[in-house]
């Protein structure tokens, strides 16, 4: 019997990645909800948000805690990469293979093929383990942590960095920190939300990041190249998993819906601050 024919699921993500993503979510929402009121301080809603957090001092403390969590999960991920590539794969890792997040020529062909598919000119591209938009999301975090995190550290420890950096650097850091954070928030609450949850085949929510698994039917339809490779190599059964428990779904679905609604709420506030006030 092939994996999934008896109603079982396919394991896609290990618990480590799922837990790490929860830290990404919570820290990101904390940073946005405490940082955007400063960027749009003239907007009426900014004072409401600050009062909700107990004042600007508490909001600043929460912002720094979330920033520390961000640096922590980023460091944890780097250590995991070192462990996985060095100790698990013993440096025999194909950086341009199907399991890698490094962009490869097929990703650019898939982008072109997707635009053709959008216009009804060709079939949908056949995806492997990672799609081009998932790789974009992944590398956007690296970019964001580097730019937002680096400028944020300058502003957090300006007394230390001010000993050997000119003052105009901190003015630049304020601009870079705010504009890059705005770009990140707008992208997450629109493009990422749509690609992950609001596509017709996923609406209203993709629970894979919470449960770590998806049905064989979804796996075959969404990742046909990975499915074919695992089936031909005889490794498909290694990824068999039980269906998600009712308790896990009862927790993850309301949690995910709350984050979606909270994200849309913050997006509306950002649009008001950007274009109205």
N, C-alpha and C positions, 0 to 999 in steps of 0.2 A: 504494500500500500504506500502511495506517495504521500509526502507530508502535506497535510491540510485536507486531504480527501475525506477524513473522518471528522471535519469541523474544527480541527486544531488550527493554530496560528503559526506565523513565522516570526521568530525573534529578530528584531532589527537593531535595537539599541540596548546596551548593557545598563545596569542600574547606575553606574558611575556617571554616565553621560546624562541620564535623566535627572539625577540629583543636582549635577552641575548646572543644568539648564534652569532648575528652580531658583538657584542662586542668581543666575543671570537675570531672570524675570523680576525677582523681588528687588534686587539692587537697581535695575534699570528704572522700574516704576518709581522707586524711592528717589532716585536722582532727578528724574523728570519732574515729579510733583513738587520737589523742593527747590529745583533750580529754575524752572520756567517762571515762577512768580518774581524772581529777581530780574530776569531778562525783560519781562513785561510788567514792571512795577507800577506803571501808570494805569494799567487796566484795573477796573473795579474788582475783578475776580482774584487779583493777586493778593489783596488784603484778606479776602475770604479764605484762601488757601493757607496763608500764613497763620491766621487765627486757628484754623483747623489743626495745624501742627503745634500750636501752643506758643506762637511767636517766632520771630526770625532767628532767635538764638537756638531754640529747639530745632527749627528747620535746618539751620546750619550744622548742628550736631548730627542730625539724621543724614544729611547730605554727605558728610564726611564718613559716617559709618558705612553707608552704601558704597562710597568710593573705595573704602578699604576692602569691602567684600568683592568689588570688581577686580581690584588688583590681586586679591587672594585667589579668585577662581581662574584668573588669567595665568597666574603662577602655577596653580594646580594643573591646568591643562598643559602647560609647557613641560612640567615634570612627567605627566602621563605620556606625552609624545616621546620624550627621551626614553622612558621605560619601555614603551611599546616598540619603538623602532630599534632601540639598542639591545634590549634584553629578550623581548618576545620574538621579534623578527630577526634579531642578531645582524642588523644592518643590511639584511637582504630584503629591502623594501623598495618596491617600484614606485617612485615618486610621481610617475606619469601613468600609473596603472589605474584600474577601475576603482580600487579601494582608497585612492588618494584624493585629498581635497585640492591638490594642485591643478589649476586649469590646464587642459590639453586641447589639441586641435578639434577633437570631437565636440567639445563644449561650444566652440564658436560655430561649428556646423549646425549644432542643435539650436543655437540662437537664431541663425538664418532660417533653419527649417521651421522653427516655431512661428516666425513672422509669416512664412508662406502658409502654414497651417491656419493661422488666424484669419487669413484672407481666403481660405478654401482652395488654395492652389496646390496643396500636397498633403499627404497623410501626416499625422503627428509624429515627431521624432521618437525613436525608441531609446528610452533612457536606461542608464546603467545604475550602479549603486547610488551615485550622487548626481543630481541634475545641476545645470549651470546656475540656476537661481539659488540653490542651496550652497553652492561654492561661493557665490557672491555674498550671501549672508554671512558665511563663515569668515571670509577675509575682511568684510566690513567691520566685524568685531575687532580684529587685529588692528585695523586702521583706527577705529574709534578709540580703543583703549590707549593706543599710542599717542594720538593727537589730543583727545579730550583728557586722558589721564595725565599726560605730560604737562599740558598747560595748567591743569588743575593742581598738580603738585607744586608748580611754580607759585600759584596764587595762595596755596595752603601754607607753604613754608617760605613766604616772600622775605621774611627776616633773614633766613639762612642764605637763600639765593641772591638776595640784594647785596650781599657782601662782595660779590664778584661779577654781577650782571648789571648792565645799565638800566635805568628806570624805564626807558621806553619798551623794554622787553616785556614788562608786566602789562603795559597797555595793549601790546599785541596779544599777550596771553589771554586777556579778558575777551577780546574780540574773537580769537580763535576758539576759545572754550565755549562761548555762547553760540556761535554760528555752527560749529561742528555738532554741538549737542542738539541744536534745532534740526539740523539735517538728519541726525540719527533718529530723533523722535518722529519726525515726519515720515521717514522711510519705514520704520517699524510699524507705525499705526496705519499705514496705507499699503505699501507694496508687500511687506512681509505678512501682514494679516491676510491680505487677499491670497497670496501664493500658498499660504499654509492652511488657512481655514475657510476662506470664502469662495474658493473655486467651486463650480457646480458639483464636482465629484467628491468634494470634501465637506461642503457646507452641511451643518453649521459649525463643525469643529473636527479637526484631525487630532485624534487622541494618541497617536503613536508616541509623541514625546513624553506623554504621561504614563502610558502602559508599556512602551518599549516593543510592541508587537502589532502586527496587522494580519488580516486573513490572507490565506494563500491566493484567493481570487484577486484581492487588491494588489498583492505582491506581483502576481503574474501580469496584471494589467499595467501597473505603474512602473515596474522595473523589469521589463521583458528580457533585457540583455543579461542582467544579473541572474534572473530566474533560469534562463537557458544555460548559463555557465555553471551554476550550482547543480542543476539537474544532470548535465552531461558529465560533470566530475564526480557525481555521486555524493556530494556534500550537502544536498538540500535537507536531508533528514537531521543533520547536525543542528539545524536552526528551528526544529520543531518546538512549539511552545503551546501551553494550554491557553484557552481563551482568557481574556482579562476577567478578574473576579468582579462580582457586582459591587463589592465594597470599594475597590479601586476606581471603578467608573463613577460611583456615587460621589467620590471625593474629587476626582480629576475633572469631570465635566462641569460641575458648578464653579470650580476654581478657574477653569479655562474661560468659561463664559464671563465670569466676573472680570478677568483681566482684559478680555476683548472689550467689554462695555467701558471699563475704566480707561482703556487706551483711546477709545473713540471720544470719551468725555474730555480727556486731556487734549486730543487733537482739535476739538471744537474750541477749547479755551485758547490754544495756540493760534488758531486761525483768527479768532476775535482779537487777540493781542497784536497779531501781525498786520491785519488789514482794517480793523475797525477803530481801535483805541490808539 
